[in-house]
């Protein structure tokens, strides 16, 4: 068995359990993976990072059997393999947990754990449920979950569902587990709970490949990191030997000092409050009150079920409040529909751009101008060319990389999709911009560009309310942070007091 002698910071044997050797994969003219060689060691957490399009996902999908490599070999425990389907990978001890695990929410935890596995039957053909539930309890305990496996999966919290996905991989006998953006929908405390269980897997000598855009997570959990760019493996480092800045530089391929400029707090609030919320509530939120000023960026931080997204949807008219008042520039507003909010100059960037951020069947230009398409009607005719020119201009302003303005949104990377959504809102007079996870699932370069867009909108006088599960975003962008706890705003942190530890302490108080 091959071992790594001097390239591993963790204990255990240094035994290589997974190897990519000179793997390449081409799609038409695009060389998605270019001669990549990587070793993964027993009992280590090995991070895989890079921008969207760097080749990470393609490499993982080659391992899963979704793609066949054009050249190179993969070895699992010293034996050359070529999987044709994720089920084949699973039988060889390689499991996968994705950002959105494939579950049947209405079924019990036990039934979801058993998907793809045979049940135990009595002679009469009946499933021995007592035995299956007990087996499920033992499997869940292996990842630190103590829950009733008879409970429907849809009743679990987000981090618990992710741990059930890990437990399912363990039940299939996986000794190599790929975790692909598993923390994207989790709050900071939920991520920390998940990390504790992932570290337990390392102690059980399970090799974990951790794919993420969140560099803070990489430095918290990983033993080594492999950086990819333009389909190539740029380097593999021990986490103890590299700084965050070096990782960013290698991801983007240049000095990244200009990517994260120091935050500039407002010296004073400008004029009267743009948005005033008083005693806003429904069955889940209780007497929410705050003000938001022109040019101000205010964060809303809360745990996964705190209602932060619900608050933004109410402010946008996508969900009804049962009580309370909303005023914009002193005028009372009652939004019955999102169209009422748009007419008042209130816009929303949703958490899930795939589900409700854009229309995949429409080209980029129509997605950008969709809320304002009526303004391009002249004497009964649509000014299509003008609409397309404006959409292209706004996309160029925010740095959308696209084949053409006629391409569909699904042809863009996640970061460019998100920038195109921002292009929609810079194309009109938006007075209040609501952001729900504005950098969800985007790479480090796109994230920096989106930060610049947000700062630019604030400089132009837009009032911005931002919900995020990434506490570092509040440090980078916000003038104030509202702490949403127990269905109401329990605390506020402002100015130089804003930091990750203080926000986390306020969330858990």
Secondary structure, 3 states (H helix, E strand, C coil): CCECCCCCCCCCCCEEEEEEEEEEEEECCEEEEEEEEEEEECCCEEEEECCCCCCHHHHHHHHHCCCCCCEEEEEECCEEECCCCHHHHHHCCEEEECCCCCCCCCCEHHHHHCCCCCCCECCCCCECHHHHHHHHHHHHHCCCCCCCCCCEHHHCCHHHHHHHHHHHHHHCCCCEEEEECCCCCCCHHHHHHHHHHHHHHHHCCCEEEEECCCHHHHHHHCCEEEEEECCEEEEEEEHHHCCHHHHHHHHHCCCCCCCCCCCCCCCCCEEEEEEEEEEEECCCCCCEEEEEEECCEEEEECCCCCCHHHHHHHHCCCCCCCEEEEEECCEEECCCCHHHHHHCCEEEECCCHHHHCCCCCCEHHHHHHHHHHHHHEECCEECHHHHHHHHHHHHHHCCCCCCCCCCEHHHCCHHHHHHHHHHHHHCCCCCEEEEECCCCCCCHHHHHHHHHHHHHHHHCCCEEEEECCCHHHHHHHCCEEEEEECCEEEEEEEHHHCCHHHHHHHHHC
